[in-house]
Amino acid sequence: MEFLQKIRDFIYDLEEKDFYKYLGIVVAILVLLVSFMMYRYYSKVTEYSQMIEEANDIRQGQVKVVLARLEKIKKQKEEADAILQKEEDFKILDYYTKLLKELRLSQYDKSTDVVQKDRGQKYRESELTAKLGGLDMKQLCELLEKLELKKRIKIRNLEIRRSKKRPRSIDVDLIISTLLPKVQEAT
């Protein structure tokens, strides 16, 4: 209280010219202080607005990527369904056996095994594992070419080794697969 009394006495003792000078200084300091606070406030608002816009741009870009991927998956699913409808009774083992006979490679087939796995609610994957021994590269290339031409089949794995039994020939481990509707039984 005594401090305020001293300030009041100081102000009453001032001449009018000095009073306005001190009042101008105090008002100028207050105006500068308020201006600085407003500058800081609007600069932070602008900075945060830019950060929000950048985050939204990134999010929109990611959404576009996800939507494009979804469209691609839908098209692939439609293509797969169309292929499945063309050959409803397709059996991978029968096709493989027929292909080996057509290419005259039946004598090179050592063993063949078919495994089925569920892939989602609508599909089942039929996977054929084959071992071929004593082939030459020309025969292998013809076989792979025929397999690639069949859209229904996907080559999963191909392993080529030099044959230990026959010189200048190769042994091949091949895994091919196809999708089947779950309702259909296949071998």
C-alpha positions in Angstrom: 0.0 0.0 0.0 2.9 2.3 0.8 4.3 1.6 -2.7 1.1 2.8 -4.4 1.1 5.9 -2.2 4.6 6.7 -3.3 3.6 6.3 -7.0 0.5 8.5 -6.5 2.6 11.2 -4.8 5.2 11.0 -7.6 2.5 11.5 -10.2 0.9 14.5 -8.4 4.3 16.1 -8.1 5.0 15.9 -11.8 4.6 18.9 -14.0 2.1 18.5 -16.8 4.8 18.2 -19.5 6.6 15.4 -17.6 3.3 13.7 -16.8 2.4 13.4 -20.5 6.0 12.3 -21.3 5.8 9.4 -18.8 2.2 8.6 -19.9 3.4 8.4 -23.5 6.3 6.1 -22.5 3.9 3.7 -20.6 1.3 3.7 -23.4 4.1 3.0 -26.0 5.4 0.1 -23.9 1.9 -1.3 -23.6 1.3 -0.9 -27.3 4.6 -2.6 -28.1 3.8 -5.4 -25.6 0.3 -6.0 -27.1 1.7 -5.8 -30.6 4.4 -8.4 -29.8 1.8 -10.7 -28.2 -0.5 -10.4 -31.3 2.4 -11.0 -33.6 3.4 -14.2 -31.7 -0.2 -15.4 -31.6 -0.8 -15.0 -35.3 2.6 -16.4 -36.3 1.9 -19.5 -34.2 -1.6 -19.8 -35.7 -0.2 -19.6 -39.2 2.5 -22.1 -38.4 0.0 -24.6 -37.0 -2.4 -24.0 -39.9 0.4 -24.9 -42.3 1.3 -28.0 -40.3 -2.4 -29.1 -40.5 -2.5 -28.4 -44.2 0.6 -30.5 -44.8 -0.8 -33.3 -42.6 -4.0 -33.2 -44.6 -2.1 -33.3 -47.9 -0.1 -36.3 -46.8 -3.3 -38.0 -45.6 -5.0 -37.3 -48.8 -2.0 -38.7 -50.8 -2.1 -41.9 -48.7 -5.8 -42.2 -49.2 -5.3 -41.9 -52.9 -2.7 -44.6 -52.9 -4.9 -46.9 -50.8 -7.9 -46.3 -53.2 -5.7 -47.0 -56.2 -4.5 -50.2 -54.6 -8.1 -51.2 -53.8 -9.1 -50.6 -57.5 -6.2 -52.7 -58.7 -7.2 -55.5 -56.3 -10.8 -55.3 -57.4 -9.7 -55.6 -61.1 -7.5 -58.6 -60.3 -10.3 -60.3 -58.4 -12.7 -59.7 -61.3 -10.1 -61.2 -63.7 -9.5 -64.2 -61.4 -13.3 -64.8 -61.2 -13.6 -64.6 -65.0 -10.8 -67.1 -65.4 -12.3 -69.4 -62.8 -15.7 -69.3 -64.6 -14.1 -70.2 -68.0 -12.7 -73.5 -66.7 -14.8 -74.5 -63.7 -13.6 -78.1 -63.7 -9.9 -77.4 -64.0 -7.6 -79.8 -62.3 -4.0 -78.9 -62.1 -2.7 -82.5 -61.9 -4.6 -83.4 -65.1 -3.3 -80.3 -66.9 0.3 -81.0 -65.8 0.2 -84.6 -66.9 -1.4 -83.7 -70.2 1.3 -81.0 -70.8 4.1 -83.5 -70.0 2.7 -86.0 -72.5 2.3 -83.2 -75.1 5.9 -82.1 -74.7 7.1 -85.8 -74.4 8.5 -85.2 -71.0 6.6 -87.9 -69.1 9.7 -90.1 -68.6 11.5 -87.2 -66.8 8.8 -86.9 -64.1 10.2 -88.3 -60.8 7.4 -87.3 -58.4 4.4 -85.2 -58.3 2.4 -84.0 -55.2 -0.7 -81.9 -55.0 -1.6 -79.9 -51.8 -4.7 -77.8 -51.3 -4.8 -74.7 -49.0 -7.7 -72.4 -48.2 -7.3 -68.8 -49.4 -10.0 -66.7 -47.8 -13.7 -67.4 -47.8 -14.2 -68.0 -51.6 -11.0 -69.6 -52.8 -8.9 -72.7 -52.4 -5.4 -72.9 -53.8 -4.2 -76.1 -55.4 -0.4 -76.4 -55.4 1.5 -79.0 -57.4 5.1 -79.8 -56.5 6.9 -81.7 -59.3 10.5 -83.0 -59.6 11.9 -83.6 -63.0 15.2 -85.2 -63.6 17.6 -85.4 -66.6 16.1 -82.5 -68.7 18.0 -80.3 -71.0 17.5 -76.5 -71.1 15.4 -76.6 -74.3 12.9 -79.0 -72.7 12.7 -76.9 -69.6 12.2 -73.7 -71.6 9.4 -75.3 -73.6 7.7 -76.5 -70.4 8.0 -73.1 -68.7 6.7 -71.3 -71.8 3.6 -73.5 -71.9 3.0 -73.0 -68.2 3.4 -69.2 -68.6 0.9 -69.2 -71.5 -1.8 -70.7 -69.2 -3.3 -67.8 -67.3 -4.9 -70.1 -64.8 -1.5 -71.3 -63.5 1.1 -69.4 -61.5 4.7 -70.6 -61.2 5.6 -70.3 -57.6 9.0 -71.7 -57.4 11.6 -73.0 -59.8 14.9 -74.6 -58.7 17.4 -75.8 -61.3 20.4 -78.0 -60.4 23.0 -79.8 -62.4 22.1 -83.5 -62.6 24.3 -85.8 -60.6 23.2 -88.9 -62.6 23.3 -87.7 -66.2 26.1 -85.4 -67.4 25.1 -82.3 -69.3 21.5 -82.3 -68.0 19.6 -80.7 -65.2 17.2 -81.6 -62.4 14.3 -79.3 -61.8 12.0 -78.8 -58.7 8.9 -76.9 -59.8 6.0 -75.6 -57.8 2.9 -74.3 -59.7 -0.5 -73.3 -58.3 -4.0 -72.4 -59.3 -7.0 -71.0 -57.6 -10.2 -72.9 -57.3 -13.6 -71.9 -56.0 -14.1 -73.4 -52.5 -17.2 -75.3 -53.5 -15.3 -77.3 -56.1 -13.2 -80.3 -55.1 -10.0 -80.6 -57.0 -6.8 -82.7 -57.1 
